[in-house]
Amino acid sequence: MRIRALTGFLDPGWPVDPTRFDRMAEILKKGRGRLEDIGYEVQTLRITTPPPMHMAAPIPPADRPEAARRLEAEGFLHGIDYVALGPALPEEPDGYLAITEVLAATENVFTSAVFASPTIGLSLKAAKACGRVIETASRIKNDGFANLRFAALANVKAGSPFFPAAYHEGSRPAFAAAVEGAPAAFEAFQGAPSLRVARKRLTELIERHTSAIDFVLKKLTTEMDYLGIDFSLAPFPTPQQSLGGAMELAGIQAVGLAGSIAVASMLTESIDAAQFKRTGFCGILTAVLEDQVLAERAASGELTIQDLLLMATVCGTGLDTIPLAGDVSEQAISALLIDLGALALRHDKPLTARLMPIPGKKPGDLVEYRFEYFASSKVMALDARPLQGLLAGDEVLTITPRKKKL
């Protein structure tokens, strides 16, 4: 079992104050050392900020590319692997315009943008702006890789340690752990005599690992808030670290075929049943390019974008690392985002979209990145067309969670 990231949350100041990185970097390194002492590999150390407009000294959109460069530099100097600039918000349209420049100006800075939340509703205008960001960012380099560092957010609260969704709120620094939990699902299902036993095993494994991690992290410091653990079934592109592989051990011949939603529901209920201090998603991360089996099923056509949307209704975390055709339009992307936002608000759950149009590629073309966290796959078809009529406007839709009848 590996920890994907120890993530620190802080307001870095504007102009960026290097001293604020000093103590956070020290705490994160201390945490990594103590976790490694008890057998947990910590893959990365990360720091994220509040939304730029919510910092004590707000960062104007025009200054955000320079702020991102400064954050990247401070991260490098302090031994931090990745930094995230908090999300652009619907109340600041210019904030979306700066995102592509932030991505172009840096190599290791992530960022995001909100297009749906319980407080603002589902903003059609913000969804369009996110679609534009994804389309333009795909052309920063000829491989579309810059979109790895951007996510469109729907109903995502502060405090998730997984990038690119991570952001901070408030002035007091904090930290949390993101666990790469798919191997636990694989271990629980392998050789299980029944679904009941497999579920019980998974819940027990989660509690065993989170108890050990929590014991270390809650004693790390009193200077910062310990937010908890995001134990999500995040994969790594090898068979025994595959969420898709774990799902197929339950009896599905291929993820995406009938039975997939039942297994996804069972997995998330096992996470829900575990007792631990939680933050972030605590769900199943159906990251197509990060998962060898999901990547293979997407390449064969057995796993589609519609399948992934359906999984999102039972606590998948959305649409993650989805390879798309290079000529996909921003209007088609925003139409997909609107559906995702409606799911997030109606089901009252956090969902993200990390979509990766690849210049020059069309559906069915081979996708191969020289990146250790990615498996090979093929470009997925997006069954979407530009919206018309009422949905083509800039309204904000109020979508409330479904109420249970007594």
Secondary structure, DSSP 8 states (H G I E B T S, - for coil): -EEEEEEEE---TTTT-HHHHHHHHHHHHHHHHHHHHTT-EEEEEEEE---GGGSSS---GGGHHHHHHHHHHHHHHTT-SEEEEEEE-TT-HHHHHTHHHHHHH-SSEEEEEEEEETTTEEEHHHHHHHHHHHHHHTTSSTT-GGGGGEEEEES--TT--STTT----SSS-EEEEEEE-HHHHHHHHTT-SSHHHHHHHHHHHHHHHHHHHHHHHTTS-SSSEEEEEEEEB---SSGGG-HHHHHHHTT-SSTTSTTHHHHHHHHHHHHHHS-S-B-S--SB--BGGG-HHHHHHHHHTSS-HHHHHHHHTTTB-EEEEEEEETT--HHHHHHHHHHHHHHHHHTT--EEEEEEEETT--TT-EE--S-TT---EE----------GGGGS--EE---------
